[in-house]
Amino acid sequence: MGLPDDYRAMARIRRFEERLTALKDAGEIPGSIHLCNGQEAIPVGAARTLRDGDYVTATYRGHGWALARGVDMAGLFAEMMGRDSAVNGGRAASPYLSDPGRWFVGENSIVGAGVPIATGAALTAQRTGSGAVSLVSIGDGAMNQGNVHEALNMAAVLDLPLVLVVENNVYSEMSRIEDMVRVRQLAERAAGYGIPGRVVDGNDPDAVAEAVGEAVTRAREGSGPSIVEAMTERLVGHYSGDVQHYRPAGEIAAAREREPLARIRAAADADLTARLDIIDAEVATEVDAAIAAARAVPYPDPATVKEYVYV
């Protein structure tokens, strides 16, 4: 992908979540939502390195990963509106959605729970000889969860094709990660499993693609798992309604100058700026059309409430 393509992919995620916020405020989205505003370069860069058949598992902040993996935007809007979407029939909403058809194993609201799930997918890939890689994204706080360490140890011992991407946005919910751990970088913990760990600029899709691509190649060749820690910042609260009183004055404004889309625009000449303006307009039209399509989807029939409980 080139710079305009990366910009479009990131702008789609940004515009999707901005409109999602407006729909939430208007009462069209039930339940809480967790946004990835400012972190778009990570799923966009990582998605470049993956093939059809590679698994992706995300956190409840996973809308960007779903879109980067090719999940239908209108279906995502409909799902979060609680409508009978083709994604999960309105039963998953924001924090649990999945799309096996796009190899998106899905989100999970339990912190760190995606890692053992992704490890299982990596074990499946290894045992079946499919050549697939299992990539899982977690937040910085999840690196303190026991199930993450257990799964990483298993993946390391068995040389499973697992890539762990830590989206370090500085805050674990409302607490700064630097106040919770002694290591300077979370990727340092990779040494405890005997696997590679690397820190990258998570606001640069090229840097993310290069680092994740190296880890994906290593996994696909049978050399086992890796950790990639992508440094970034979120531009919004931990969840919808979070007033962010714990963030110092000026911190968010400074982050807005470093975020991926602003960074591209700051370095753009007049010709590129004009092209980016066109992309923004096209993305806005796409998102508006997706919302209109989602609103046309009916709500699930209450009589089906017991369906899909068991396979």
C-alpha positions in Angstrom: 0.0 0.0 0.0 1.1 3.6 -0.6 0.6 6.6 1.5 -2.8 7.6 0.1 -4.1 4.0 0.5 -2.9 4.0 4.1 -4.5 7.4 4.7 -7.8 6.1 3.3 -7.7 2.9 5.4 -7.1 5.0 8.5 -9.6 7.6 7.6 -12.3 4.9 7.2 -11.7 3.8 10.8 -11.6 7.3 12.1 -14.8 8.4 10.3 -16.5 5.2 11.3 -15.8 5.7 15.0 -16.7 9.4 14.9 -20.1 8.6 13.4 -20.4 5.7 15.9 -20.0 8.2 18.7 -22.7 10.4 17.1 -25.0 7.5 16.8 -24.3 6.5 20.4 -25.1 10.1 21.6 -28.3 10.0 19.5 -29.4 6.8 21.3 -29.1 4.5 18.2 -26.2 2.5 19.8 -27.1 0.5 23.0 -24.4 -0.3 25.5 -20.9 1.0 25.9 -18.3 1.4 23.1 -14.5 1.6 23.2 -12.9 3.6 20.4 -9.4 3.4 18.9 -9.2 7.0 17.7 -5.5 7.8 17.3 -4.5 4.1 17.1 -5.5 3.5 13.5 -2.0 3.0 12.1 -1.6 -0.2 14.0 -4.4 -2.4 12.5 -3.8 -0.8 9.1 -0.1 -1.4 9.1 -0.4 -4.9 10.5 -3.2 -5.9 8.1 -0.8 -5.3 5.2 1.3 -8.3 6.3 -1.5 -10.8 6.5 -3.0 -13.3 4.0 -6.5 -14.7 3.7 -6.6 -17.5 6.2 -4.6 -15.7 8.9 -6.5 -15.2 12.1 -6.9 -11.9 13.9 -8.1 -11.6 17.5 -8.7 -8.2 19.1 -9.8 -6.5 22.3 -13.1 -4.7 22.9 -11.3 -1.8 21.2 -11.3 -3.8 18.0 -13.4 -1.9 15.4 -10.3 -0.8 13.5 -9.0 -4.3 13.3 -12.4 -5.5 12.0 -12.4 -2.9 9.3 -8.7 -3.4 8.4 -9.5 -7.1 8.0 -12.3 -6.4 5.6 -15.4 -6.8 7.7 -18.3 -5.1 6.0 -18.8 -1.5 7.3 -22.6 -1.5 7.0 -22.7 -4.8 8.8 -20.7 -3.4 11.6 -22.9 -0.4 12.0 -26.0 -2.6 12.0 -24.4 -5.0 14.5 -23.7 -2.2 16.9 -27.2 -0.8 16.5 -28.5 -4.2 17.7 -30.0 -5.0 14.3 -30.2 -8.4 12.7 -26.9 -7.9 10.9 -25.1 -10.3 8.7 -22.1 -10.0 11.1 -23.6 -11.5 14.3 -27.3 -10.8 14.1 -27.2 -8.0 16.6 -26.1 -10.3 19.4 -22.5 -9.2 19.7 -22.7 -5.4 19.4 -19.5 -3.4 20.0 -17.3 -5.5 22.3 -17.9 -9.1 21.0 -18.3 -9.0 17.3 -16.6 -11.5 15.0 -16.5 -12.4 11.3 -15.1 -15.9 10.6 -15.5 -15.3 6.9 -12.9 -12.6 7.1 -10.8 -14.6 9.6 -11.6 -12.1 12.3 -11.8 -14.4 15.3 -13.3 -11.5 17.2 -13.2 -9.2 20.2 -13.4 -10.0 23.9 -14.3 -7.8 26.8 -12.2 -9.8 29.3 -8.7 -8.1 29.4 -6.1 -10.4 27.8 -8.6 -13.2 27.0 -7.8 -12.9 23.3 -4.3 -14.3 23.8 -5.3 -17.9 24.8 -7.9 -17.8 22.1 -5.4 -16.7 19.5 -2.9 -19.3 20.8 -5.6 -22.0 20.2 -5.9 -20.7 16.6 -2.1 -20.8 16.2 -2.1 -24.4 17.5 -4.8 -25.3 15.0 -2.7 -23.7 12.2 0.4 -25.7 13.3 -1.4 -29.0 13.7 -3.2 -28.7 10.4 -0.2 -27.5 8.5 -2.2 -24.6 7.0 0.6 -22.1 7.0 -1.6 -19.6 8.7 -0.5 -17.1 11.3 -2.5 -16.0 14.3 -2.2 -12.4 15.3 -3.7 -11.0 18.5 -3.9 -7.4 19.6 -4.0 -6.5 23.3 -3.7 -3.3 25.3 -0.7 -2.5 27.6 -2.6 -3.4 30.7 -3.3 -6.9 29.5 0.4 -7.7 29.8 -0.2 -8.0 33.5 -2.8 -10.7 33.1 -1.9 -14.3 34.1 -3.6 -15.9 31.1 -1.5 -13.8 28.8 1.7 -15.2 30.3 0.4 -18.7 30.4 -0.6 -18.6 26.7 2.7 -16.9 25.7 4.7 -19.5 27.5 2.8 -22.3 25.7 3.2 -20.6 22.3 6.9 -20.2 22.9 7.5 -23.8 24.0 5.6 -25.2 21.1 6.9 -22.7 18.5 3.4 -21.7 17.6 2.8 -19.2 14.7 1.6 -16.4 17.0 2.2 -12.7 16.8 1.3 -10.6 19.8 0.8 -6.9 19.1 0.7 -4.7 22.2 -1.1 -1.4 21.5 0.5 0.6 24.2 -1.6 3.8 24.4 0.0 4.7 27.7 -3.1 4.2 29.8 -4.5 1.0 31.2 -8.0 2.2 31.6 -7.4 5.2 33.8 -3.9 4.3 35.1 -0.6 5.1 33.4 1.3 1.9 32.5 4.5 3.4 33.8 3.0 3.4 37.3 2.2 -0.3 37.1 5.3 -2.0 35.8 9.1 -1.8 36.4 10.3 -2.5 32.9 10.8 0.5 30.6 9.1 -1.2 27.6 6.7 -4.1 27.8 8.4 -5.8 24.8 11.3 -6.5 27.2 9.2 -9.2 28.8 9.6 -11.3 25.6 13.0 -12.3 26.9 11.3 -14.2 29.6 9.8 -16.5 27.0 12.9 -16.7 24.9 11.2 -15.0 22.0 11.8 -11.7 20.1 10.3 -8.4 21.4 10.4 -5.2 19.5 9.1 -1.6 20.0 7.8 0.4 17.1 6.2 3.8 16.4 2.5 2.8 16.5 1.5 6.0 14.7 3.5 5.1 11.6 1.8 2.4 9.4 5.0 1.7 7.6 6.9 1.1 10.8 4.1 -1.2 12.1 4.0 -3.1 8.8 7.8 -3.6 8.8 7.9 -4.9 12.4 4.8 -7.0 12.2 5.8 -8.3 8.8 9.1 -9.6 10.3 7.2 -11.3 13.1 4.6 -12.8 10.7 7.3 -14.2 8.4 9.1 -15.7 11.4 5.9 -17.3 12.6 5.0 -18.6 9.2 8.4 -20.2 8.8 7.9 -22.2 12.0 10.2 -20.1 14.3 7.6 -19.4 16.8 5.9 -16.3 18.4 7.0 -12.7 18.7 5.9 -9.6 20.6 5.6 -6.2 18.8 4.9 -3.3 21.1 3.4 -0.4 19.2 3.6 2.9 21.0 0.6 5.2 20.5 -2.0 7.4 22.2 -5.7 7.4 22.3 -7.5 10.6 21.5 -10.7 9.7 23.3 -11.7 8.2 26.7 -11.3 4.6 27.7 -15.0 4.1 27.0 -17.9 6.2 25.8 -18.7 8.7 28.6 -15.2 8.7 30.1 -14.5 12.4 30.9 -10.7 11.7 31.2 -10.2 13.7 34.4 -7.0 11.7 35.0 -5.2 13.1 31.9 -3.0 16.2 32.4 -4.0 19.4 30.8 -2.7 19.7 27.2 -2.0 16.0 26.8 -4.8 15.2 24.4 -4.1 18.4 22.4 -0.4 17.3 22.0 -1.5 13.8 21.0 -3.6 15.2 18.3 -0.5 16.7 16.7 1.2 13.3 16.7 -1.7 11.0 15.6 -1.4 9.2 12.3 -3.8 11.2 10.1 -2.5 14.6 11.4 1.1 13.4 10.8 0.4 12.6 7.2 -1.3 15.9 6.6 1.4 17.9 8.3 4.0 16.5 5.9 1.9 16.8 2.8 2.5 19.2 0.0 -0.3 21.1 -1.8 -1.0 18.3 -4.3 -1.1 15.6 -1.7 -3.3 17.7 0.6 -5.8 18.1 -2.3 -5.8 14.4 -2.8 -6.3 13.7 0.9 -9.3 16.1 0.9 -10.8 14.0 -1.9 -10.2 10.8 0.1 -11.9 12.4 3.2 -14.9 13.3 1.1 -15.1 9.8 -0.4 -14.8 8.2 2.9 -17.5 10.4 4.4 -19.8 9.4 1.5 -19.0 5.7 2.1 -19.7 5.9 5.8 -23.0 7.8 5.3 -24.1 5.1 2.8 -23.1 2.4 5.3 -25.2 4.0 8.0 -28.2 4.3 5.7 -27.8 0.6 4.8 -27.5 -0.4 8.5 -30.7 1.5 9.4 -32.6 -0.5 6.7 -31.7 -3.7 8.5 -34.6 -4.9 10.8 -34.2 -5.7 14.4 -34.0 -9.4 15.4 -37.3 -11.2 16.0 -37.6 -11.6 19.8 -38.8 -15.2 19.2 -35.2 -16.0 18.1 -33.6 -15.0 21.4 -32.7 -18.7 22.2 -31.1 -19.3 18.8 -27.3 -19.4 18.4 -26.8 -20.1 22.1 -25.2 -23.5 21.3 -23.7 -24.8 18.1 
